[in-house]
Amino acid sequence: MRNYLNCLLLATMVLTSQARSEEAKPAPVWLDAAPMTGQNVVLPLEGGGSVRIDVLGEQLFRIRYSKTGKWTESALNRYGVFTSAFP
């Protein structure tokens, strides 16, 4: 019985330490490489964040929110759902 409790305690310690180390890893950030042009505008918000609006066409806009001011690429662009040569 004592060996069983020791094994259970050891397994709990190992699993807990792995969970803590996974939480400490920062999420990957995929920064947007598109330069700011005359068709982009960044609007600061009261809470410290900002909104970036990109004009892609006559009736097509891309609106992004950021707390840090670093604009990230969407998963649709990262994984090739949308081509990088989007007009």
TORPA-725873 format. One record per residue: x negated, y, z negated of N, C-alpha, C in turn; residue number from 0; residue in three letters. Coordinates in steps of 0.02 Angstrom, whole numbers, always signed. Each point is the difference from the previous one (the first is absolute). Layout:
<atoms>
     n.u     n.v     n.w    ca.u    ca.v    ca.w     c.u     c.v     c.w    i   aa
       X       Y       Z       X       Y       Z       X       Y       Z  NUM  Ala
...
</atoms>
This chain:
<atoms>
     n.u     n.v     n.w    ca.u    ca.v    ca.w     c.u     c.v     c.w    i   aa
     -41     -59      +0     +41     +59      +0     -43     +63      +0    0  Met
     -55      -3     -38     -44     +58      -4     -33     +14     +67    1  Arg
     -21     -53     +35     -31      +8     +67     +50     +31     +49    2  Asn
     +63     -21      -6     +52     +28     +44      +7     +75     -11    3  Tyr
      +2     +22     -63      +6     +71     -17     -61     +40     +24    4  Leu
     -58     -30      -8     -61     +34     +23      +0      +9     +76    5  Asn
     +22     -52     +36      +4      +4     +73     +52     +52     +21    6  Cys
     +56      +1     -34     +52     +49     +15     -25     +71     -13    7  Leu
     -34     +11     -54     -28     +66     -16     -52     +20     +52    8  Leu
     -43     -45     +19     -51     +15     +50     +31     +17     +68    9  Leu
     +51     -39     +20     +33     +14     +63     +35     +68      -1   10  Ala
     +31     +17     -56     +33     +64      -6     -50     +57      +5   11  Thr
     -58      -7     -32     -51     +52      +3     -26      +9     +72   12  Met
     -11     -55     +35     -25      +4     +69     +51     +34     +45   13  Val
     +63     -20      -5     +52     +30     +43     +11     +73     -16   14  Leu
      -4     +19     -63      +9     +70     -19     -58     +42     +26   15  Thr
     -61     -25      -4     -57     +39     +24      +2      +8     +76   16  Ser
     +24     -49     +37      +6      +6     +72     +53     +51     +18   17  Gln
     +56      +1     -36     +53     +49     +14     -25     +70     -12   18  Ala
     -38     +11     -53     -27     +66     -14     -49     +23     +54   19  Arg
     -42     -46     +24     -48     +20     +51     +34     +16     +66   20  Ser
     +57     -34     +16     +36     +15     +61     +34     +68      -4   21  Glu
     +24     +19     -60     +32     +64      -8     -50     +57      +7   22  Glu
     -62     -11     -17     -51     +52      +1     -22     +16     +71   23  Ala
     +10     -44     +47     -22     +12     +69     +46     +52     +33   24  Lys
     -29     +53     +29     +43     +48     +33     +26     -27     +67   25  Pro
     +59     +23     +18     +30     -21     +63     -40     +29     +58   26  Ala
      -8     -36     +55     -36     +28     +57     +37     +59     +30   27  Pro
     -37     +50     +21     +29     +59     +30     -21      +2     +73   28  Val
     +48      +3     +45     -14      +3     +71     +11     +72     +22   29  Trp
     -54     +39      +0      +6     +70     +17     +16     +10     +73   30  Leu
     +41     +49     +14     +20     +17     +68     -57     +38     +33   31  Asp
     -24     -24     +56     -56     +32     +35     +23     +54     +48   32  Ala
     +66     +10      +8     +25     +50     +46     -15     +71     -26   33  Ala
     -30     +42     +42     -17     +68     -24     +63     +43      -4   34  Pro
      -5     +52     -41     +54     +49      -5      -4     +44     +63   35  Met
     +57     +10     +33      +3     +41     +60     +56     +52      -9   36  Thr
     +15     +35     +53     +55     +49      -1     +68     -32      -5   37  Gly
      +4     -66     +11     +63     -35      -5     +11     -32     -68   38  Gln
     -42     +16     -49      +6     -26     -67      +7     +58     -49   39  Asn
     +38     -10     -52      +5     +50     -53      +2     -35     -67   40  Val
     -33     +29     -50      -1     -27     -68     +34     +51     -45   41  Val
     +51     -23     -36     +37     +44     -45     -13     -22     -72   42  Leu
     -27     +45     -42     -10     -18     -71     +66      +0     -37   43  Pro
      +7     -45     -48     +60      -5     -40     -14     +23     -72   44  Leu
     +52     +16     -37      -8     +26     -68     -32     -50     -47   45  Glu
     +15     -64      +8     -26     -51     -45     -73     -18     +12   46  Gly
     -34     +32     +45     -70     -14     +14     -10     -43     +61   47  Gly
     +51     -30     +26      -6     -41     +61      +6     +44     +61   48  Gly
      -1     -31     +57      +8     +37     +63     +34     -45     +52   49  Ser
     +28     +32     +50     +34     -34     +54     -35     +19     +65   50  Val
     -15     -49     +41     -30     +13     +66     +51     -19     +53   51  Arg
     +11     +46     +46     +46     -11     +55     -40      +1     +65   52  Ile
      +3     -55     +38     -34      -5     +65     +54      +0     +54   53  Asp
      -8     +43     +49     +46      +1     +57     -28     -47     +52   54  Val
     +37     -53     +15     -22     -50     +48     +33      +8     +69   55  Leu
     +56     +33      +1     +37     +10     +63     +55     +51     -12   56  Gly
     +42     +11     +52     +53     +50      -5     +48     -15     -57   57  Glu
     +17     -62     -11     +47     -19     -52     -29     -54     -46   58  Gln
     -66      -2      -5     -33     -52     -39     -50     +32     -49   59  Leu
     +12     -11     -65     -43     +27     -52     -23     -57     -45   60  Phe
     -58     +10     -29     -26     -46     -51      -8     +40     -63   61  Arg
     +33     -21     -53      -3     +37     -64     -31     -46     -52   62  Ile
     -52     +27     -34     -34     -39     -51      -7     +41     -64   63  Arg
      +4     -35     -56      -9     +31     -66     -63     -27     -31   64  Tyr
     -37     +44     -35     -60     -22     -35      -7     +38     -65   65  Ser
     -18     -36     -52     -15     +32     -64     -70     +29      -2   66  Lys
     -45     -29     +40     -71     +19      -2     -23     +43     +58   67  Thr
     +40      +5     +52     -21     +37     +60     -40     -43     +48   68  Gly
      -8     -64     -15     -33     -47     +46     +54     -36     +38   69  Lys
      -1      +6     +65     +52     -29     +43     -22     -69     +21   70  Trp
     +43     -48     -12     -16     -69     +16     +37     -23     +63   71  Thr
     -29     -47     +33     +29     -30     +60     +54     -49     -22   72  Glu
     +54      -2     +36     +54     -46     -17     -19     -71     +19   73  Ser
     +35     -48     -30     -14     -70     +15     +17     -16     +73   74  Ala
     +49     +34     +29     +18     -11     +70     -58     +17     +46   75  Leu
     -38     +53     -17     -58     +17     +40     -59     -45     -15   76  Asn
     -11     -15     -64     -57     -42     -20      +1     -68     +32   77  Arg
     +58     -31      +5      +5     -68     +24     +20      -4     +73   78  Tyr
      -2     +56     +36     +10      -1     +72     +71      -6     +24   79  Gly
     +50     +12     -43     +69      +0     +23     +10     +60     +47   80  Val
     -26     +58     -22      -2     +59     +43     -71      +5     +28   81  Phe
      -5     +14     +62     -66      +7     +30     -33     +65     -23   82  Thr
     -66      +2      -2     -35     +61     -20      +2     +53     +55   83  Ser
     +19     -19     +60      +5     +47     +55     +71     +30      +6   84  Ala
     +36      +3     -57     +67     +28      -1      -4     +73     +23   85  Phe
     +41     +19     +49      -5     +69     +26     +19     +53     -51   86  Pro
</atoms>
